[in-house]
């Protein structure tokens, strides 16, 4: 088998019927399943005491804290981040996969950031307090002194951290980037300001993370970039080989990881991680159950982005990426299907995948980014490379890298219903 760079002639793409599934912005309104709960923004809040009764649904604030939430690299605004005040420093985030159900606060001193990252946080009392800025497991805790009236926050206090620093109040998710041939997700993370993650072992050491429950359970998020080898001698069939063919043990370990609260992020040729472990949720173009890599038939394509989520579209517009392109896809997605599954309480529900982004390939519509919930965790798949090249990455931060970071934060949010702050 000859291994060549991942640059191939475009294959003919059949005309398909595609329905773009735009999800309603609300959550928890569909009692039949998870259709309106997948992809909730931020960490959910229940206002009330331990019994769940609302203590004061419309308290009068004594002042407003104003600021902007930004990514770890310091400039990209973050939408839908939770910001709240508390007299007690929040407890530590669990160090591995856990069921992150929406948190409960007894105060109405919380808000969420707007698409441009700005926020207005109501303060209910003066004096020293902790201000918490959080999206998924990215959390920064800072001491502030609140006074009556409006006051700006210190800009760095609302910057999501790029590494763990417990002494300073910074937490990020425990992340693993698996070995890959083509998609430099680690490069994208560095450009976004995230500097702490585990990569593959060096040399010829085999990485058993995905087959070892003790290893896998140590992580919050696992990235599986595009991987495989080209098969130029094949005619009319798959052009990729050496991609994932899971054992029954491997599939069980990954599924247990997700159901316990882990997050899986998969791109392009590595689609079999999703296709075989969670069959039926995503219909990959050309895939059949008898041939590993049968969906590797389209060749490289890029196209204009079409957003299937209103909050993502508002955010992309707010950061000036109205004309975003999705570059370097090699696998196509025809459609998604709702499947029977479990919610975060272990109840039987219908799980509806969420379509975040789509594009066109040779005049035909293709779904590009999908996520779905499985009990306490979520799976996210993207047909395009995070960093928009075949390998090595680029020096600039592409629109699709920003979009994938936004989606990743959304997918990493708590499971359950997120109520809105009192108005």
Buried (B, 14 or more C-beta within 10 A) or exposed (E): EEEEEBEBEEBEBEEBEBEEBBBEEEBBEBEEBBBBBBBBBBBBBBBBEEEEEEEEEEBEBBBBBEBBBBBBBEEBBBBBBBBBBBEEEBEEBEBBBBBBBBBEBBBBBBBBBBBBBBBBBBBBBEEEBBBBBBBBBBBBBBEBEBEEEEBEBEEEBBBBBBEBEEEEBBBBBBBBBBEBBBBBBBBBBBBBBBEBBBBBEEEEEEBEBBBBBEBBBBBBBBBBBBBBBBBEEBEEEBBBBBBBEBEEEBBBBBBBBBBBBBBBBBBBBBBBBBBBBBEEBBBBBBBEEEEBBBBBBBBBBBBEBBBBBEBBBBBBBBBEBEEBBBBBBBBBBBBBEBBEBBBBEEEEBBBBBBBBBBBBBBEBBBBBBBBBBBBBBBBBBBBBBBBBBBBEBBEEBBBBBBBBBBBBBBBBBBBBBBEEBEE
